[in-house]
Amino acid sequence: MKLVDVCAFYAPKGGGVRTYVDRKLKAGAAMGHEVVVIAPGERDHVEERGPNARIIWLKSTVFPLDFNYRYFSDIPALYATLDRENPDFVEASSPWRSASVIAEWPGKAPRALIMHADPLSAYAYRWLDPVAKRDTIDGLFDRYWRHLRKLDQSYDMIVSASPGLSARLTTGGLHRVVTNPMGVDPGVFSPGFRDPALRRGLLERCELPEDATLLLGVGRFAPEKRWPMLVDAVAAAGNSQPVGLVLAGQGRDRKAIERRIGGNPHVRILAPITDRPGLARLMASADALLHGCEAETFCMVAAEACASGLPLIAPDEGGAADQARANNGFIYKSADTAAAAQAIVEYCVGRAAGVTGPRAEIAAPRTMDDHFRELFASYERLITPSRRAA
């Protein structure tokens, strides 16, 4: 099978989507498929990623809200690239404009929409939940729901990575939703990478003793991640428990997070970690992952934390919530600072009593290769015999 992924969210400094796509290129080739990613770039060029795997960068315009990303601004060039590649199957990896563009591409290949984003949770619900009910918000954004339902009619599959998102899409009137949870990079994350010296050093940076609780936050410094809320929650929990928080990430909201931290010595921002082994060592050396975003479609960070043996402290909605429930994590009401602080206290008390805490041995996590094996098999079932012959 030749698969072309039109991935508007792929970028050199991207987060979970980049991790996902990079593994897809390797896994596809290993499983006997040819995988081509078309991504918006600074210039036109082709990046070879080994046998049967490459990225075609198309010169595109910078996305004005986040300069790390670009969007496809030359649709004829995109269509010409798809025509030239002549794929057996096509993916679109964004529910925005590029999904409509790929739906309207006149090629005959079947296609799937990968829900790498949940815009309603990331924006509409986050902005309006404090003042309106969900039914009212959905009504205000009915145009977006109509957009999704139209895509549902154009695509052979709408791939969702979490049960929570699948349920909302189905309730919203979509009929071709398939739940296929993602996974972690195989062989990268493990409780065995726990480093007591690293943990002790991080607690010292937080001006806390070795018997304090070390929480870890990982991800982009963006509004939907709610880092300022988590900083406040840790400060509140710190009134009764010795607890510190270290944040690993980068993004446009760093200054806002620094202002919220203020003079709190128990919260520190680490230098960006760019290598996977370094991130795996950091994850295994913390005591729990603290997460604030209720708009995750899967939450790769939560999966990596679980694979590292860490308990999750997560909001009650989104992909992080699904993973916390599946792994006996600590769940609090989304966007509620006091509830997050209470969940942190409950975890700290349980850890001090020896009831909760990092696990040295855990069940083997679902890997990205498991996800891709299932995904590619579902694609192959949709490819017609005549298409295979061609």
N, C-alpha and C positions, 0 to 999 in steps of 0.2 A: 504494500500500500504506500502511495505517496501522499503525505499529509502536508498541507500548507496552513500554518497558523498566522493569521493576520492579527498581530498583537500590538494594539495601540499603547498598552501600558508597559511595554518592554523598554528599558532605558539603562544606560551604563551604570547609573547610581540608584537603580530601582531596588525594591525590597523583596517582598514575598513573590511577586510575579516573576521577577528575574530569576530567583532561585528555582521556581517551578519550571520555567521555560528552559533554563540551562540543563536541568535534569531530564526534561522531555527530549532534548536533542540527543543526549547520551542513551537514554532508555530506548528510544525509538530505533536508533541504529542497532543497538544490541539485540532487539527483537525482530530485526530483519526488515524494518520499514525505512523509508526515506522521509526525513522531517525537514521542512523548510519554514523558517520564520521570516515573515515580512514585518519590519518594524520602522517607525518614523525616526529618521536620523538627521545628523548635521549635514551629511552629504550622501550622494549615491555611491555605494560600494557593497561588495560582497565579502562576508567574513566566513571563511571555512572553519567548521568545527569538527573536522574529521570525516571519515567515510559516511556518506549518506546523511550529512547534517551540516546545515549552513544557515546564516542569517543574511537576508537581503535588506540592506538599509536604504530607504528612500528619502531623499532630501525633503525635509518637512519643516513646518513652522513651529517655533517655540510655544508651548502652552503658557498663556499669560498668568495663570494662577500658581504655577509651579514650574520654575525654569529647569528643573531636572528632567522634564518630560516634553515631548513634542506631539503634534497631531498630524494625521495625514491631510495635507493641504492640496495635493495634486491627485485627484481621483482618477483621471485618465491614465496616469502613470501607474497607479495601483492596479487598475483593471488590466493594463497591458502586461504587467508582471504576472498576474494571475493567469492570463491567457497563455503566456509563454511557458509558465511552469506546468500547466495542464494537470492539476492535482486530481487524485482519486477522491479526496475528501478535503473540506475546507473548514477551518475553525475561525470564529471571531471571538476575541477575548475581551471585549468591552461592550456593555449594554448601551453605550452612547451612539454617537453619529456613525462610527465605523461599523457597528452592527447593521444599521440600515443600509450602508453602502455595500456591504457584503451580501445582504439579502437581495439587493437589486442587481448584483453582478449577473450577467446573462449566462454564465457558465452552467454546465449540466451537473457538476459534482454535488453530492449531498453535503450538507453543512450543519455544524453545531455551534451554539453560542455558549461560551464558558463564562459563567457569572463570577468574574474576578472582582466585581464591585457590587455594593449594595447602596446605591445613591440615596434611597429613601431613608435608610437608617443613618447613613453618614451625614446627611444634610437635613432633610425635611423633619424627621422625627427628633433629631438632636436639637434643632432650632425651636420646634413648635410643641414638643411634648409638654413643656411646663405650662402651656396655656390652652391646649386643645386635646380632645380625645383622638385616638388613632383613626377612627372612622371619619372624623371631620378632616383630619390631615390627608387621608387617602382621597377624600372627595376633592380637596383643594388641588391635589396633584393627580387628578384623574387623567390628565393629558399624558402623564408619564406611564400610568397603568395601561392606557390605550396603546401607547407606543410598545410596551412589552407584549401585550396581547397580539399586536400586529406581527411582531418578531416571532412570536410563538407559532403563528400560521406559516411563516416563511422558512423556519428552520426545522430540521428533522429532529433535533434534540436541544433542550435547554439544560445544560449540565450545572448542577448545584453541588457544592461541596459540604453542605451541612443540612441536617434534618430541619432545623429551624427556618432556614432560608427557603428550603423546598416547600415547607408548609405554607409560608406566606405567599410564595409565588402561585401555588395551586389555589389558595383561597382567593387570590387576586384574579383568577380566571385563566391561568395558563394550563395547558393540557399536555405538554410534551416535556415536562420536567423530569429529569433523572437525577437521583442522588448518588453521587460517587465521591465519597470523602477522599481528600488528598492524603498526604503522608509526609514523612521526613526523609531527608537524604539518607540512603542506607549507609551504615557504617560510620556516620559522622558523630552522632550524639550518644552518650552513654553515661550512666552514673559512675562508671569506672574512672572518668576523668576528674572526679572530685579532688580538689587540691586544698587541703587544710591551710597551707601557708598563704595561698591566694585569698581564701576566705578571711583569714585573720588580718591580712593586710588591708582588705576592703573595709572591714569593721574598724580598723584603726583610722582609716581615712574619714570614716563617719564618726570618729571620736567615741567609739563604743567598745566594751569589753568583748572577749571571745565568746562569752555565753549569751550575748545578745542575738536577736534574730536579724538575719540579713535577707532583705527582699530585693528582687531584681526586676527592673522594667526594661524591655527591649522593644525598639520600634522607631518609626519615623516620628520626628517632633512636629506633629500636625494637630490641628484643633480636635479632630474626631477621636484622637487617642486619649484625650482628657488627662494629660500629665499634670497640669496645675491642680486638678481635683485630687489626684492621687498623692501629690505632695502635701496637700492639706490633710488628707486622710491619715497619712503616716505621722504627721505632726500631732494630730489629735490622738492617735493610738499611742504615741510616745509619751503621753501624759501618764499612762499607767503601765506601759511595757517598754523595755529597752529594745528598740527596733530601728534599723537603718534601711535606707533605700539607695541603691545605685542605679543610674539610668545609662543605658548604652544605646546611642542612636545619634541622628543628626537631622536637621531640617529647619524650616523657616521660623518655627516657634521657639527656638532655643532661648532667645532673649526673654520671652514671656515666662518660660519655665524658670529661668535664673532669677527673675524678679520675684516669682512666687516662692522660691526657696529662700530668698533673702539671706538672713544670717543663720538659718537652721543648719547646724553642723552635721546633722544626722542624715542629710540627703546630698548626694554627690552625683555630678554628671561626669561620666568617663569619656575618654577620648574615643572617637569612632573605632569600632573593631571591624576590620575589613577581611580577615581571614576566618574561614569556617572552623578550623581547629581551635583558634583562640576563643571564638564564641562558644564552642562546645565546652571548653574548659571553664569559662566563666559561668555558664549555665549550671554545670554540675557542681560548682562550688558555692552557689547560693543556697538559701533554705527554702524559698518559694518564689514563684513568679507572680508578680502583681500586675494585673491588666485592667485597663479602664475603658476600652472601646467596645461598644455594643453593636458596631456595624461590620464586624469581621464576617466574611463569607465562609472562611474555614479557620483562620488564625494559625498560620504556620508557626509563629513564635510559641503558641501554647503547645502545639504538637512537639516541637523541639524540646520544650521544657519538660513535658511528660517523658519523652525519651531519655532525658537527662536525669530522671528520678525526682523532679520537682513537683510538689503540689501546686495547684493553681488557685489563685484568689481572683475571681473574675465577676463581671456584671452578669445579670440574669438573662441577657438577650445576646443573640449573635453566635458566631462560630466558637468563640472562646467559652461561652456558656455551655454549649453542647459538649465540648471537650471536658470542661470542669465537672459536669454531671456524670460523664462516663468514667471519670477518674477520681471520684469521691473528693472533689475540690470544695472550696469555700466560695459560696455565691452570695452576692449582695445586690440590692436594687440598683439598676442602672442609673448613672448620673446623680447618685445620692452620696455625698461626702460622708455623712454620718454613718450610713449603712456600710460603706467601704471601710471606714475606721473600725466599726464593730467586727466586721469579718476579719480584719487584721488582728484585732485583740483576741478573737476566738482562736485563730491559728496560733498566735504566740503562746497563749495559755496552754493549748494542747501540746505544742512542741515542748514547753518547759516541763510538762507532766509526762513526756515520752509517748504521747498518744498520736501526735501528728509529726510530720517532718519528712525530709528527703528519704527516698527509698533506695537502698543499695541494690536490690534486685526487683526488676519489674518485668512484666510480660513483653515480649518482642513487639515493638510498635508497628503499625501499618506504615509501609514505606511508599514513597512516590512511585517506585516500580510496580508495587501492587496496584496502585491507582491507575497507572498508565496501561498495565496489562489488561485491566478491566475496560478501560476507556477505548483502547485500540480495538479490542474484540467487538465492542458495541458498534464502532465505526465500520468494521469490516462486514458486519451483518447488513449494513445499509447500502453497501456498494453493490450495484447491479452486476450480473454476469457480463453484460455487454460492456460495461465500463471497465471491468477487469481485463477483458479481451483487448480493449482499445489501449 
